[in-house]
Amino acid sequence: MKETNKNTFSLRSFLLKTLADPVLWYTVLIMTSLMYHFRNRDKEDYEGVFFALGFGAVTFVVGWLLFRVFDFMQKRHILGFLAYTASVGAFALAIRFTLELGQINYPITWMLWFLTPQDSVDYNFWFAVTFFLLFLIFMASVIYYFTRVRYRIFMNFLIFIIPFVIYGKEYEKMPTLMIILLAVGYILLMVYYRQLRDSEDTEFVERRRSWKPIAVYAVIFAAVAALFPKPYIEADRTTLETLINADMLTDKLVEMLNVFRNTTGDQRFRSNVRDISVYEAISPDDLHLKMATYSKYSFDDDTWSVGDLDLYYDERTEELPLGVMSPMGMADAFLEAASLDEDYAEKYGLTKYVKDGLDVPELRTAHIFTVVGSGGLSYNNDMAPVPQNAVSLIRCSKRGEIATLTGGTVTSVGSDFGNTESFTFEYSADTFFLSSKNKEFVDELAKYDYNQLLEDTDDVLYWAKYDDEDKGEAYDYFGIDYRYYDDYLDELLDYGNNKRIKELADELTKDAESEYDKARILESYFYNNDYIYDLGYEKEEGENAEDFIFETKTGVCYEYATSMVLLARAAGIPARYCEGYNMNRREQGYWNQKADHVVTTRDAHGYPQLYIKGYGWTDFEPTVTDNVQRAEKSSATNMLSRAGLMILTGALLVLLGAFLYPRISHRLFVRRARRKAPAEFVRSAMLRICKLYDIEDVNTSAEAAEMVREATGADISETSVLFDRAAYGGEALSESDRDKALSDYVAAYEALRESKKRRGITNRQTMNGG
């Protein structure tokens, strides 16, 4: 009820009302969730949270100002429209300014930046601000309009799903807390601003009388949504992810999006990598696909970079097949030399192998198809996916010059491979070292001076290739390693002279009889010493391979491969770091129905290659995957369930406090009665009684007293008279007047409680047929 008929302005009431505006807070929720998506992904997740909360705070301040403009528009349509137009103009100028700042030394436009996956482009703060300004004026306008001006549930639902669309287009999971807050906020907003009218079937309930059931509903909704078991669904996004052909993007975008660069680090293997199809293949085996090799490691910034040994041309041709390696590696050349020269065979103990031969691995074929839309996902898009133990590229859809590089990769010379390219490789089955005879052969050669062995082999094979073309094939692959072996020793044994790594490598390999045995010991070390594969692990600044090996023991394939390369080098084995893909996902292809392997960006993989004397370069796999935490960390269902327990507990505590609040508030009110002046207390007692009895402020004090008597029989008529004397007459009341008002208030409170109890008993009796 009103104490006076004057509508005086109260700044305190105005600020409390407008700052607690649920529409404003819902707008803040929407913008905070959007800006978390556009955080700097090179920084820690908690920094992204502060980034989003900062923009949320700005939304609160600027949104409050915009809402005052919107309020003015409802009262003064023409002047309000002009004010709104001026606001939009100010936003437009600010957007233009931030766009210009963002474009400085940045290779792509804002629109292209917005459409491109954020984990694939360099962070741009000013572009993020541009997005914020653009969406703030839009969101504030439409949310205000469709709640306060024209209530539309469907339009508000479309607004509600915008953040989910932004996250969904890049296959990124929104933080669980944001999902629940947005959902609950949407439901509360729609209920709070409902537009019902009394009718025969509907009774309009005042908002302040309905907050408890609304709160209960919101808590139940949040708890059930979080806790109720949900099926795990893995959607097939192939069609969606491959709709965009990368040929449509600019050259600058392709340069920015390429995954394998001249330098590389661990970030691209972390959990934010999108699952986009890259290749489909037909192959009898699971294989590594090599796209790039790196020779130089920096402990300072934990990165690899390419060296000359990765990029020298070996063979360039426009005619296929293009040789990559021999089916038996270097062993083929040594055995061929032994068969041609008895003295050579006797010198190196190979006579018995000339007679019996070696166990030659089976030659197999892999057909690899580039998936539409994968442009820019390889090394400048000019590198072919070379399968493990590749012998030769026998077919390729691209026309033009193709070359092998010293790193064992295949590149297109002069122009890039297309986005729908196909490759057919002949490769050797990975069985060479499974043969005891073959391993014995390699171990025998490792006993001799290897440089002398290479020179003697070159002397035998160099002239033989001119006499017989077939003999030349054995020499070709041998010739590459023969030319560069000294460079291997100079550049691929560098482990930074790290004392701890050297001591560990020596300790692990002290009892090994051959280099291959050393390599296997180093490979198995990570499996047997509690190393953890964790996609979600965030390294501290300055962490490098040494920290991984000796302290953290937690990382992804990058850390495992880097560490094995450095340990191998410390043990005297030339080694290099390779990047490419794991082709081990056995699925039917989408674009090529005969394909039995699918390779996506999530299959991007780093692994080591070691140079084994007597054989040459071979792949190893030190990455521990037994304890992969991908499924646990990426399951929205699991995260919701865990969050649901916390939410339910907190919500129940809040509701318990809310339902106990009336009794606690009553006792505090009675206890503080003596501290108030009589007139002030009489006014507050009368207003409190009206609030308890849901009496609206349009009634007089006498009418309120009559409504209380009819509801519970309590008599507050004397307090109503005292209220009129104090509120409208301005009289100073006595201590006895205050005591009388307190007595009436307590009597009215107790009568209301007894009335509710009687109604509860009556209702239960009625339900039980009493």
BAMI-881989 format. One record per residue (C-alpha): x, y, z. Coordinates in pm, whole numbers, plus 50000, padded with zeros to 5 digits. Example, Ala and Ser with C-alpha at 12.3 -4.5 7.8 and 13.67 -1.06 7.14 Angstrom:
BAMI-881989
512304955050780 513674989450714 
***
This chain:
BAMI-881989
500005000050000 501135035749939 502045059450217 501385089949999 499735098349672 502805117249550 505015099749292 508355113049418 511535101849237 514005081549443 517475077749293 518205048549523 515075029749417 515715037949051 519265024349062 518274993149253 515494986049008 517504992248689 520764976248804 518924944648908 517044943448577 516834906348474 516784916048105 520084934348149 521644905148336 520474880648071 522124902547806 525334901548013 525134863448021 524724861247643 527634884747568 529944868547826 529414834347671 530054848147322 533254865947420 534704835047589 534664819047244 536804847447105 539464845547379 543204842647315 543674804947285 547434807147331 546854816247695 545564796347991 541824788848012 541424808948333 542714839648148 539984833847891 537424833948174 538684867548300 538664880347941 534994870747902 534044884348245 535714917248157 533544920847850 530574910248064 531284939448298 531464963248002 528154948847876 526574956248215 527634992848208 527015000247839 523864978747836 522454998348130 522965030647937 521375015847624 518375003847823 517805039347948 517715050347584 515195022647512 513045033847809 513115069247676 512025056747332 508875041747484 507935075347638 509125099047364 508905080647034 510395106746801 513065119847037 513725084447152 514255072846796 516735100946742 518555091147060 518675054846947 519935065346603 522685085546768 523645055246980 523835032946673 525955059146501 528365060146796 528655022246782 529265023746406 532135048346453 533635026846727 533324995646509 535045013246220 537865024146452 538444989146595 538294973846246 541074996646131 543194988046434 542624951046383 543504952346016 547004966346081 549544939745978 546834913045980 546494892545661 542724886945643 539554907545677 537264907845979 534534888145806 536974861145700 538404860946053 534904856446196 534044827745958 537374810046016 537854786246313 539394806146597 541874778346677 543244781546323 543924819046308 546194841946502 544494860046789 543294895346709 542104915747008 540674944346804 538684920946582 537254905646902 536284940547020 534624946746684 532554915246727 531654926147080 530434960646973 528474946946680 526714920146883 526204941947191 524044967647012 522184939646834 521644917447140 520674945947372 518134958847120 516424926047034 516404911547388 514864943647527 512334945747245 511124909647264 510704910247642 509574945447731 507904958147413 506604927647228 506834895447426 507834867547182 508994833847317 510094820846977 512194851546895 513844849647236 514564813047175 516334821946851 518404847247046 519104821147313 520614796247065 522954821646897 525874814147137 525394776847081 525494782246704 528714802446735 530344774746938 528824747046728 530104760146397 533644753646521 532854721546707 533824737347039 532124727847364 530724756947562 531724756047932 529154736648132 528364764948371 527584788348082 525194762947930 523234759448253 523184796848330 521964805347980 519234778747992 517994788748338 518244825648250 516144820547939 513434801548128 513294826648414 513144855948174 510334840647972 508294832548283 508954866048449 507894886148144 504954864348049 501864884047943 498804867248090 495394882148161 492584870348387 489964848848215 487614820848305 490454796048283 493424817748384 494054838548693 496834864048663 499264861048955 501344891249050 505054886348975 506204892049331 503874864349450 505204839049201 508954841149248 509164810649476 507484785649240 509464800348951 512704795949146 511774760249237 511034752348873 514354767448761 516304747149017 514524714948924 515124721848555 518844728648607 519334698248830 517414674148606 519124687248292 522494681948455 521874648748631 519414629548416 521264602648216 521744612047853 522884589747567 526324595547421 525974606247060 528784611346813 527384630246518 528594625446164 529684660646069 531384650745746 528894668145520 528884700045724 532654701445765 533354696245398 530874720945250 533504748245219 536074743744947 539364759245054 539954770944697 537444798044774 539674812345046 542404837444981 546074828144954 546714846945276 544154826045460 545694793845332 549064805945454 547624813145796 545654780845820 548424756845728 549104732046003 552674721745926 554954751945911 558684758745909 558484758946288 556174738146501 555164733446863 552794713547079 549684735547065 548194720746749 547924686646915 545904699147210 542214693547270 540934723747077 541824708446740 538714705346524 537684671746382 537714679146008 538234652145746 541534655645562 542144622745378 540344590545298 542384559845211 542324523745099 545054504545277 545504470145436 547514485645722 547334513845973 550164537845890 551894570245975 551414596345701 554464619145695 553944655445592 557054672845729 560314666745913 562194689646154 565854688046251 566474716846491 565084718346844 565114748747074 564984743047449 564294780247500 560834780447341 560214742847304 559864743846925 561214725146623 562314741646301 563304728145962 566914725545853 568674719645523 568504682145578 564724684345568 564414703445242 567164693244998 565804679644670 566754643844589 564824633544280 562684656544065 560534643243786 557324647743590 557164610643517 556064585043774 556964563643956 558934585744192 561264566044418 561184572244791 563164543444945 564114506944891 561814479045018 564554468845259 566094502745322 569884504145310 570094466445372 569164460445010 572214480044890 574614462445127 573344428045024 573534437844657 577154449144700 577994416444876 576524396244590 578634416044340 581974415244525 583194384844722 585954404244894 583424429845012 581124401945138 583934384845325 585244417445475 581894425645632 580784390245718 577984389345463 578884357745268 576194336045429 573514362045358 574424362444988 573594325844972 570464325545189 569204360745117 567094382045352 563394381145432 561974407545201 558884425545338 555764423445122 555094452744892 551614467344945 549604495844800 547884525344967 545434547644778 545024581344949 542394607044852 542484643444959 539074653445095 537414684744955 538014713845188 541344702345332 543384728345149 545734746645377 545864717745622 549184704445502 552654719045471 551734749345259 549504724245079 552484713544865 553304681545055 551904647244977 550844623445258 553744598545246 552854565345413 555204547645650 557924527545468 556904542345132 558874527644842 557534548844556 554734571644442 553324552644147 550284574244062 549204609744133 546324629643988 548404661443976 550334668943664 553674686443680 556984682743854 557124663344181 560164657644401 561384638344703 563154657544980 565944645745206 563484643245494 561694615245309 558754637045211 557234642844866 556534677844743 554944694444442 557404717344267 556194751044147 552514746944238 550474732544521 548534700144528 544814704844472 542044699244725 540754668044550 544094651644476 544654614044483 547894594944547 548854558444509 551924547644703 553704514444706 555014507745054 556854480345237 555064461045511 556534469545852 558004434945906 561714439145834 562854438046198 560424410146281 562774386846095 565614374546315 567724369846005 567234406045898 567974419446245 571104398246268 572214412045930 571794448246049 573504440846383 576464425246197 577004456545987 576834479046295 580034462546427 582214478646158 583324513946086 580174526845924 581784554445722 584204529445569 581314505645500 579494533145310 582564541645104 583244505245012 579584500044921 579654530744699 582754517744520 581004484944438 577574498444339 578574530244158 580024512043855 577544483343869 574584506243804 576034515743465 576284479143368 572764469743475 569824493643525 568274469843777 571364473343992 570914510943986 567684508944185 569574495144482 572054523544457 569554552444437 568304551144795 571764542044923 573214572144744 571024596544940 572184584645281 575744580345160 575874616845054 574324630245373 575514606645644 578224630545763 575574657745783 573424634345991 576284631446237 576814669146241 573194680646272 571024651746389 572964643046703 572334676846867 570544673147203 571644706747341 574414690247544 571814685247815 573564666848097 570444650648244 569264637747907 572724623947830 572954605948163 569494590548123 570194579247764 573484563047867 571894545848164 568994531947961 571094518947672 574224506847855 573374470147807 571974472647452 573874452847188 572784472646881 571344506046781 567994490146706 567914475647057 568774509947197 565914525447000 563404499947130 564594505547488 564114543047453 560694537847295 559484514947574 560854537647847 557804560247823 555404530847851 557044517148165 557634548248374 554224563348450 554054588448168 550574602248102 548984612347773 546704641947849 545174664047581 544034688847842 547404694148008 548564730247985 552314735248005 553734763248214 555704789848030 559264778147975 558514740848000 560414719747747 561404683847676 563674681947980 560764691048209 558574664948041 561154637248078 562074643548440 559294663448610 555814665848461 555734633048263 552484645848112 551874656947756 550784647647405 552554631547110 554704662647061 556384658347400 556864620847360 558324623247010 560574652747096 561894635147404 562694602847221 564504621846946 566704639547204 567384607747400 568284589347079 570664617146979 572244616147323 572694578447275 574514584746945 571664576746705 570784603446443 567104612346484 564574637346353 561114648746454 558274641746207 554734654946179 551834641445985 548824620046065 548004587046226 546024567445968 544404543146209 540724552346202 539044523946016 535834538145873 534094538545539 534864570045345 532194596145285 533494609144953 535094576344846 532824547444936 535604521644886 537884539045136 538404519745459 540394546245649 539414581945738 542004607545850 540904639446026 542674668946183 542344651746521 544624624646385 547464649646347 550484633046502 554124638446588 556554609246599 560334602446582 562384587346302 565764572246390 568624563046160 569584526846229 572984517246085 572574489945828 568944498545754 568374536045747 565424557245864 562614539746046 559574551246247 559074546146619 556064552546841 556844563047200 553504580147264 551634564347553 547934562647469 546734537247726 545594564847963 544164588747705 541834612847879 540144625847565 536804608447616 536504617547981 537444653747928 535414659547615 532154643347725 529574670547783 527384644747954 530044636748213 530774673448274 527084681248312 526634652648558 529504664448776 528354700448758 524784689348827 525694675349169 527264708249270 524404728549125 521764707249294 523504709749631 523944747249604 520404752449476 518874732249760 520804753150011 519574785049845 515964772749839 516204761650201 517384796250294 514624811950084 511854792250256 513324798250603 513744835150530 510184845850633 510554830850983 514084844551027 513044878250893 510054878851133 512224872751437 514734899051330 511904924051273 510504918151623 513964920151781 514724953551614 511344968851700 512654987152010 515415003851809 513025022151579 511095053851648 507395046551718 506095063551403 508695046651183 507925012651333 504165016551291 504635024150921 506994994550869 504694971051068 501664980250859 503574976050532 504994942850648 501524929550739 500274939350392 503194921550232 502554889850433 498864889950336 499544898849968 497544930949998 498314954149707 499314990149768 496175003949601 494134996549915 493665020450206 494825011150556 491235005250669 490584982650369 493774963750449 492644958450811 489294944850690 491054921150446 493274907950727 490224902150952 488414883450673 491474862050595 492494850850945 490364869051201 493284890151326 492404925551429 494854952651321 492344981151309 494175001351578 497464997551389 495775009651068 494615041051252 498075046551395 499495042251042 497235069550903 498185092951186 501905087151129 502005084650748 499455111150650 499095132250963 502755133951046 502045128751419 504705117651665 503565085251827 504285072052174 506055041152306 502695025252388 501585030652028 504655011951912 503924983552154 500344981252028 501524979851663 504054952951755 501354932751930 499014935551631 501814925451393 502734894351597 499064884651626 498574888751250 501704868551177 500694839651405 497124839951274 498394837150917 500594807351008 497684789651179 495464796850879 498004780950641 498284750350867 494484745850872 494334749050493 497064722750462 495214698550689 491934704450505 493584698650169 495134665850285 491804653850426 490084662350100 492694643449900 492314613350132 488534613950106 488054626650467 
***
